[in-house]
Amino acid sequence: MGIRYNAYDLAIYDELGPQVGTRVTDGTVTIEVRVGGVKATSGNGALATLFSDPEGNTSLTNPITGTSFGDRDRVQFFTTSDPVDIIVRDYGDRSLASYPMRFGRYGVLWGVTPRSQYKTVVLPAQQGLRIVKIPFSATGVDADDVPESWDNAEASCVIANNSATTIRLCKGFCVTGFAVEVRTADATETFDLGLLSSQTGGDADGFLDGVSLGTAGWVYPGPTITAGSNENYVSDATLGAYMRYADGFLAGANTATDEGSFYPRIYMSDTNAADTVSITGSAGIDTAEGDIYMFGYIIPSSFVTA
């Protein structure tokens, strides 16, 4: 008896209106399928092995990106897993044709089986927690890049090899924190993240200031606590001026009673006219690649404001 591949037909709808299928093709939406269900005792939470055909001849990348959707924003995949958990993450926009505004919406279906009556994810217009994904790459050189690479220059975020895309924050977005995944390290190099300094209120290192790219792995920007022989003290801070109170960072020293201080705060994107995210690399960047995750909340009354 051959292997049984279960068919899943998933529909994805968007309360904001624009077609989701085109955004999957553009890579701003991902569909993550995980081995799921409360009765799963092994492999629970692991990415499921997917195929695009019922015989299991053609593998399908998981998370699903860049695939062609059928009618009414539907996608089909096959897997031996039953049940599965399906997580749809929307790194796209509101309704603008070029998808520059990133809201970080998501939708989840838990414990889905091939026999489940409802396999539909609705990306909500109103949702509190947001995770905005900002991929970066220092290796792309293309006529469309602004500038042609982001070495030692403020630029629109280079989000993939050989490409650059403008990323704008919507009004009413409260930024609460960041995490950075460095997949390809670049020894001794750093980067800043902010809003274009050419825009009113813009600050090129307003979000992140001097974040290290020297080691592959996860980086969590914030105060740097150094263990001294006399006391532990705040020696540096990689959260910029947007993310701390005025005079909220005071460097300490390895001296008794001189521990320094750091007082973080949230950033409200209504604060100034600047809304275009910029990234600035140190002079020697040539290999760095990874993702920046911006965490925050949307104020519902401000959601529809451009």
C-alpha positions as CSV (number, residue, x, y, z in Angstrom):
1,M,0.0,0.0,0.0
2,G,1.4,3.4,-1.0
3,I,1.9,6.4,1.1
4,R,-1.2,8.4,1.7
5,Y,-0.9,12.1,1.1
6,N,-3.6,14.3,2.6
7,A,-5.0,17.2,0.5
8,Y,-5.5,20.6,2.1
9,D,-7.3,23.4,0.4
10,L,-6.7,26.7,2.1
11,A,-8.5,30.0,1.4
12,I,-7.0,33.3,2.6
13,Y,-9.0,36.5,2.6
14,D,-8.1,40.0,3.5
15,E,-10.4,42.4,5.3
16,L,-8.6,45.3,3.7
17,G,-9.5,44.2,0.2
18,P,-6.4,43.6,-1.9
19,Q,-5.7,40.2,-3.4
20,V,-3.6,38.0,-1.1
21,G,-2.4,35.7,-3.9
22,T,-0.3,38.4,-5.6
23,R,1.4,39.2,-2.2
24,V,2.3,35.5,-1.8
25,T,4.0,35.7,-5.2
26,D,5.7,39.0,-4.1
27,G,6.9,37.3,-1.0
28,T,5.1,39.6,1.4
29,V,2.9,36.8,2.7
30,T,4.0,33.5,4.0
31,I,2.0,30.3,4.8
32,E,3.6,28.2,7.5
33,V,2.3,24.6,7.9
34,R,3.4,22.8,11.1
35,V,2.7,19.4,12.5
36,G,-0.1,20.1,14.9
37,G,-2.9,19.0,17.1
38,V,-3.2,18.5,20.9
39,K,-2.8,14.7,20.5
40,A,0.5,14.9,18.7
41,T,3.3,13.3,20.8
42,S,6.2,13.6,18.5
43,G,7.2,16.3,16.0
44,N,4.6,18.6,17.3
45,G,5.4,22.1,16.1
46,A,7.9,21.0,13.4
47,L,7.5,22.2,9.9
48,A,5.5,19.7,7.9
49,T,6.8,18.1,4.7
50,L,4.7,19.5,1.8
51,F,4.1,18.5,-1.8
52,S,2.3,20.2,-4.6
53,D,0.9,16.9,-6.0
54,P,-1.1,14.0,-4.5
55,E,1.6,11.5,-5.4
56,G,4.3,13.3,-3.4
57,N,6.5,13.7,-6.5
58,T,7.1,17.4,-6.3
59,S,8.2,19.1,-3.0
60,L,6.7,22.3,-1.9
61,T,8.8,24.7,0.2
62,N,7.5,25.3,3.7
63,P,6.7,28.1,4.6
64,I,4.9,28.6,1.3
65,T,6.0,31.7,-0.6
66,G,6.0,32.7,-4.3
67,T,3.4,30.2,-5.2
68,S,0.6,30.8,-7.7
69,F,-2.9,31.0,-6.1
70,G,-6.0,29.7,-7.7
71,D,-9.4,31.3,-7.8
72,R,-10.4,33.5,-4.9
73,D,-7.0,33.4,-3.2
74,R,-6.9,29.6,-2.6
75,V,-3.8,27.4,-2.3
76,Q,-3.6,23.6,-2.2
77,F,-0.9,21.5,-0.7
78,F,-0.4,17.8,0.2
79,T,1.3,16.2,3.2
80,T,1.2,13.0,5.3
81,S,0.7,15.1,8.4
82,D,-2.8,15.1,10.0
83,P,-3.6,17.4,11.7
84,V,-1.6,20.5,11.0
85,D,-1.4,24.1,12.3
86,I,-1.5,26.8,9.7
87,I,0.0,30.2,10.3
88,V,-0.4,33.0,7.7
89,R,1.9,36.0,8.2
90,D,1.2,39.2,6.1
91,Y,4.3,41.3,5.8
92,G,2.6,43.4,3.1
93,D,0.6,46.5,3.1
94,R,-2.7,48.1,3.2
95,S,-4.2,48.6,-0.3
96,L,-1.4,50.4,-2.1
97,A,-0.3,48.8,-5.3
98,S,3.4,48.5,-4.4
99,Y,2.7,47.3,-0.8
100,P,5.1,49.7,0.9
101,M,3.3,49.8,4.2
102,R,4.0,46.9,6.5
103,F,1.6,46.0,9.2
104,G,2.7,42.6,10.3
105,R,-0.7,40.9,10.4
106,Y,-1.2,37.2,11.0
107,G,-3.9,34.6,11.1
108,V,-3.8,31.1,12.7
109,L,-5.8,27.8,12.3
110,W,-5.0,25.2,14.9
111,G,-5.5,21.4,14.5
112,V,-6.7,21.5,10.9
113,T,-7.4,18.1,9.3
114,P,-8.2,17.2,5.7
115,R,-11.8,16.7,6.8
116,S,-12.2,20.0,8.6
117,Q,-15.2,21.9,7.3
118,Y,-13.6,25.3,7.5
119,K,-10.1,25.9,6.2
120,T,-10.1,29.7,5.8
121,V,-7.8,32.3,7.3
122,V,-9.0,35.9,7.4
123,L,-6.3,38.6,7.7
124,P,-8.0,41.1,10.0
125,A,-8.1,44.8,9.4
126,Q,-8.0,45.5,13.2
127,Q,-5.5,43.5,15.2
128,G,-3.3,44.6,18.1
129,L,0.1,42.9,18.1
130,R,2.2,43.4,14.9
131,I,5.5,41.9,13.8
132,V,7.0,43.8,10.9
133,K,9.7,41.8,9.1
134,I,12.5,43.9,7.4
135,P,14.9,41.6,5.5
136,F,18.3,43.0,4.7
137,S,21.2,42.1,2.4
138,A,24.5,43.8,1.7
139,T,25.3,41.7,-1.3
140,G,22.7,43.1,-3.8
141,V,24.0,45.5,-6.4
142,D,21.3,46.6,-8.9
143,A,20.3,49.7,-10.7
144,D,17.1,49.8,-8.7
145,D,18.9,49.8,-5.3
146,V,18.9,53.1,-3.5
147,P,21.9,53.5,-3.4
148,E,23.4,50.6,-5.3
149,S,24.4,49.0,-2.0
150,W,23.8,50.1,1.6
151,D,27.5,50.2,2.6
152,N,28.1,53.3,4.6
153,A,25.0,55.1,3.3
154,E,21.5,55.8,4.3
155,A,19.2,53.9,2.0
156,S,15.8,52.3,1.5
157,C,16.0,48.9,3.0
158,V,17.7,46.4,0.7
159,I,15.4,43.5,1.4
160,A,16.7,40.8,-1.0
161,N,19.7,40.1,-3.2
162,N,19.7,42.5,-6.1
163,S,16.7,44.5,-5.0
164,A,15.6,47.4,-2.8
165,T,12.1,48.2,-1.5
166,T,10.8,51.2,0.3
167,I,9.2,50.3,3.6
168,R,6.8,52.8,5.2
169,L,5.3,52.7,8.7
170,C,1.6,53.5,8.9
171,K,0.3,56.2,11.3
172,G,-0.8,54.9,14.6
173,F,1.9,52.2,14.8
174,C,3.4,52.0,18.3
175,V,6.9,50.4,18.1
176,T,7.8,48.5,21.3
177,G,10.9,46.6,20.5
178,F,13.2,44.8,18.0
179,A,15.0,41.5,17.4
180,V,17.6,40.9,14.7
181,E,18.5,37.6,13.1
182,V,22.0,37.7,11.5
183,R,22.2,34.7,9.2
184,T,25.4,35.7,7.4
185,A,27.8,37.6,9.7
186,D,30.1,40.4,8.7
187,A,33.0,40.7,11.1
188,T,33.5,44.1,12.9
189,E,30.6,45.6,10.9
190,T,27.4,47.3,12.3
191,F,24.2,48.9,11.1
192,D,21.7,51.6,12.1
193,L,17.9,51.5,11.6
194,G,15.7,54.6,11.6
195,L,13.6,56.8,9.4
196,L,15.0,58.8,6.5
197,S,16.8,61.8,7.8
198,S,15.7,63.8,4.7
199,Q,12.1,63.6,6.0
200,T,10.8,65.9,8.8
201,G,11.6,64.3,12.1
202,G,13.7,61.6,10.5
203,D,16.7,60.1,12.3
204,A,18.8,57.5,10.6
205,D,19.7,55.7,13.8
206,G,16.5,56.5,15.7
207,F,15.5,52.9,16.2
208,L,18.7,50.9,16.2
209,D,22.2,52.4,16.7
210,G,25.4,50.4,16.0
211,V,23.9,46.9,16.1
212,S,26.7,44.3,15.6
213,L,26.7,42.1,12.5
214,G,29.8,40.3,13.6
215,T,28.3,37.0,14.8
216,A,25.6,34.9,13.2
217,G,22.5,34.4,15.4
218,W,20.0,36.4,17.3
219,V,20.7,39.9,18.5
220,Y,18.4,41.8,20.9
221,P,19.1,45.5,20.9
222,G,19.0,47.4,24.2
223,P,21.4,48.4,26.9
224,T,24.8,46.6,27.1
225,I,25.5,45.5,30.6
226,T,29.3,45.0,31.3
227,A,30.5,43.0,34.2
228,G,33.2,45.0,35.9
229,S,35.5,44.1,38.8
230,N,33.9,46.8,41.0
231,E,30.3,46.6,39.7
232,N,28.2,45.8,36.7
233,Y,27.4,48.9,34.6
234,V,25.7,50.1,31.4
235,S,28.5,50.6,28.9
236,D,26.5,51.1,25.7
237,A,23.0,51.1,24.1
238,T,21.9,49.9,20.7
239,L,18.4,51.3,20.9
240,G,18.3,54.8,19.4
241,A,16.7,58.1,20.4
242,Y,13.2,57.0,19.2
243,M,13.3,54.1,21.7
244,R,14.5,55.9,24.8
245,Y,13.5,59.0,26.8
246,A,15.4,62.2,26.3
247,D,18.7,61.8,28.2
248,G,17.5,58.3,28.8
249,F,21.0,56.7,28.3
250,L,23.9,57.5,30.6
251,A,27.0,55.4,30.2
252,G,28.5,54.1,33.4
253,A,32.0,52.9,34.3
254,N,33.8,50.3,36.4
255,T,33.7,52.5,39.4
256,A,31.6,52.2,42.5
257,T,28.3,54.0,42.3
258,D,28.8,54.8,38.6
259,E,26.6,52.1,37.1
260,G,24.9,54.3,34.4
261,S,21.3,54.1,33.3
262,F,19.0,53.4,30.4
263,Y,15.3,54.3,30.3
264,P,13.4,52.8,27.3
265,R,10.1,54.0,25.8
266,I,7.8,53.2,22.9
267,Y,7.8,55.1,19.6
268,M,4.5,56.4,18.1
269,S,4.7,56.8,14.3
270,D,2.3,59.8,14.5
271,T,5.1,61.7,16.3
272,N,6.6,63.2,13.1
273,A,6.2,63.3,9.4
274,A,8.9,60.8,8.7
275,D,7.6,57.4,7.8
276,T,10.2,55.7,5.5
277,V,12.4,53.1,7.1
278,S,16.1,53.5,6.4
279,I,19.1,51.3,7.0
280,T,22.7,52.5,7.3
281,G,25.6,50.1,7.2
282,S,29.2,50.7,8.4
283,A,31.8,51.2,5.7
284,G,33.1,47.7,5.3
285,I,29.8,45.8,4.9
286,D,29.9,43.3,2.1
287,T,28.4,40.0,3.3
288,A,25.8,40.7,6.0
289,E,22.3,39.2,5.5
290,G,19.4,38.5,7.8
291,D,16.1,39.9,9.1
292,I,15.0,42.7,11.4
293,Y,11.8,42.1,13.4
294,M,10.0,45.2,14.6
295,F,7.4,44.6,17.3
296,G,4.5,46.9,18.1
297,Y,0.8,47.7,18.2
298,I,-1.7,49.4,15.9
299,I,-4.1,52.0,17.4
300,P,-7.4,51.1,15.7
301,S,-8.6,54.7,15.3
302,S,-5.4,55.5,13.3
303,F,-5.3,52.4,11.2
304,V,-6.8,53.9,8.1
305,T,-4.6,57.0,8.1
306,A,-1.9,56.9,5.3
